[in-house]
Amino acid sequence: MKKLLYSFLILSSATLFAQSSAVKFAVADNAIGTVDMFNARKSVMQVLKVYNSAASLPQNLKKYSSVFTKGVTEYKFKNGQNVLDRISLADLNAQHNIPGDTPVFIEGHEFTDTSTLVYGELLAKVESKDHNGKKTLFISASR
C-alpha cells in the first residue's frame, strides 16, 4: 500500500511540476509576445525593463495588469525596427468568423480588449471553442 501511495505522490508532483512551466508573456512595441520568442532574436531585441509585479507596471502597460500579475519583461527593437508580424485580437476573431469584440483566451488568460496586438509567432495553436455559449478563440503559444 505504501508503494502505491508513494508512486501516486511522485506521479502527482511530476505532473504539477510540468504544469508550472507556464509561458512567460512579454511586451515589445505595444504588442504581446513571449520571453522565449524575444530571447531567440537577441540580435534585433534588447530588454528595456523588467517589472516584477502588476503594481509596478508603467501607465502604458497598466491595461495588461490583470494578465501580468507576476510582472512582465518589456523589450524594444534595436534601431527601432520591428521585424515581426503583428495582428489584433479583433482581426483574429474576424478570421475565424467570430464577432470582433469577443474576448480571446491566450494560455488561459482572458484578453477582453480585442484591440490588443499580438505577434504572429505567439499563435502556435489557435482553436475556436464554445465558451459560455459563445464561439471563442483559445490560443496556445506552445508548439
C-alpha positions as CSV (number, residue, x, y, z in Angstrom):
1,M,0.0,0.0,0.0
2,K,2.9,2.4,0.8
3,K,4.5,1.7,-2.5
4,L,1.2,2.6,-4.3
5,L,0.9,5.8,-2.3
6,Y,4.5,6.8,-2.9
7,S,4.1,6.1,-6.6
8,F,1.0,8.2,-6.7
9,L,2.7,11.1,-4.9
10,I,5.7,11.0,-7.2
11,L,3.5,11.0,-10.3
12,S,1.3,13.8,-8.9
13,S,4.3,16.0,-8.1
14,A,5.8,15.4,-11.6
15,T,2.5,16.4,-13.2
16,L,2.3,19.5,-11.1
17,F,5.9,20.4,-11.9
18,A,5.3,20.0,-15.6
19,Q,2.2,22.3,-15.5
20,S,4.1,25.1,-13.6
21,S,6.3,25.8,-16.6
22,A,3.8,28.3,-18.0
23,V,4.6,30.6,-20.9
24,K,6.0,34.0,-19.7
25,F,4.5,36.9,-21.6
26,A,6.5,39.9,-22.7
27,V,5.7,43.1,-24.5
28,A,7.6,44.8,-27.3
29,D,6.3,47.8,-29.4
30,N,2.9,47.6,-27.6
31,A,2.3,44.0,-28.7
32,I,2.2,40.8,-26.7
33,G,4.8,38.0,-27.3
34,T,6.7,35.6,-25.0
35,V,10.1,35.9,-23.3
36,D,11.4,32.9,-25.3
37,M,10.3,34.4,-28.6
38,F,12.1,37.7,-28.0
39,N,15.2,36.0,-26.4
40,A,15.5,33.9,-29.6
41,R,16.0,37.2,-31.5
42,K,18.7,38.8,-29.3
43,S,20.3,40.3,-32.4
44,V,17.3,42.6,-33.0
45,M,15.9,42.8,-29.5
46,Q,17.0,44.2,-26.2
47,V,15.5,44.2,-22.7
48,L,14.1,47.6,-21.8
49,K,12.9,46.9,-18.3
50,V,11.7,44.0,-16.1
51,Y,8.6,44.7,-13.9
52,N,8.2,42.2,-11.1
53,S,4.6,42.9,-10.2
54,A,1.4,44.3,-11.6
55,A,1.6,47.2,-9.2
56,S,5.0,48.3,-10.7
57,L,3.8,48.5,-14.3
58,P,4.1,51.8,-16.1
59,Q,1.0,53.6,-17.4
60,N,1.3,52.2,-20.9
61,L,1.2,48.6,-19.6
62,K,-1.5,49.0,-16.9
63,K,-4.1,47.7,-19.3
64,Y,-2.4,44.3,-19.0
65,S,-2.2,44.3,-15.2
66,S,-4.9,41.5,-15.0
67,V,-2.7,39.2,-17.2
68,F,0.7,40.3,-15.9
69,T,0.0,39.7,-12.3
70,K,3.5,38.4,-11.7
71,G,5.2,41.1,-13.7
72,V,6.4,41.3,-17.3
73,T,9.5,41.9,-19.3
74,E,9.4,44.8,-21.8
75,Y,11.6,44.6,-24.8
76,K,12.5,47.1,-27.5
77,F,13.7,46.6,-31.0
78,K,17.3,47.7,-31.7
79,N,17.4,50.6,-34.2
80,G,13.6,50.9,-33.8
81,Q,13.0,48.3,-36.5
82,N,10.1,45.9,-35.8
83,V,10.7,42.9,-38.0
84,L,7.9,40.7,-36.6
85,D,4.3,40.4,-37.8
86,R,1.5,41.7,-35.5
87,I,-2.2,41.2,-35.6
88,S,-5.0,42.5,-33.3
89,L,-7.2,40.0,-31.4
90,A,-10.2,41.6,-33.2
91,D,-8.7,40.7,-36.6
92,L,-8.0,37.1,-35.4
93,N,-11.6,36.8,-34.3
94,A,-12.8,38.0,-37.7
95,Q,-10.6,35.4,-39.4
96,H,-12.4,32.7,-37.5
97,N,-15.9,34.2,-38.1
98,I,-16.2,35.4,-34.5
99,P,-17.5,38.9,-33.6
100,G,-14.5,41.2,-33.2
101,D,-15.4,42.2,-29.6
102,T,-15.4,38.6,-28.3
103,P,-12.7,38.1,-25.6
104,V,-9.8,35.9,-26.6
105,F,-8.0,33.4,-24.3
106,I,-4.2,33.2,-24.6
107,E,-2.6,30.5,-22.4
108,G,-5.7,30.5,-20.2
109,H,-5.7,34.3,-19.7
110,E,-8.7,36.2,-20.9
111,F,-8.0,39.3,-23.0
112,T,-11.1,41.4,-23.2
113,D,-9.6,44.3,-25.1
114,T,-9.6,42.9,-28.6
115,S,-7.6,45.9,-29.9
116,T,-4.6,44.3,-28.2
117,L,-1.9,43.4,-30.7
118,V,-0.1,40.0,-30.6
119,Y,2.9,38.8,-32.5
120,G,2.1,36.1,-35.1
121,E,4.7,33.7,-33.7
122,L,2.6,33.6,-30.4
123,L,-0.1,31.8,-32.4
124,A,1.2,28.3,-32.2
125,K,-2.2,26.8,-31.9
126,V,-5.5,28.7,-32.4
127,E,-8.8,26.9,-31.7
128,S,-12.4,28.0,-31.8
129,K,-14.3,26.6,-28.9
130,D,-17.6,27.1,-27.1
131,H,-17.2,29.2,-24.0
132,N,-20.4,30.2,-22.1
133,G,-22.5,29.6,-25.1
134,K,-20.3,31.8,-27.4
135,K,-17.8,30.8,-30.0
136,T,-14.4,31.9,-28.6
137,L,-10.8,31.8,-29.6
138,F,-8.3,29.9,-27.5
139,I,-4.6,30.4,-28.3
140,S,-1.7,28.4,-27.2
141,A,1.8,29.7,-27.6
142,S,3.3,26.2,-27.0
143,R,4.0,24.1,-30.0
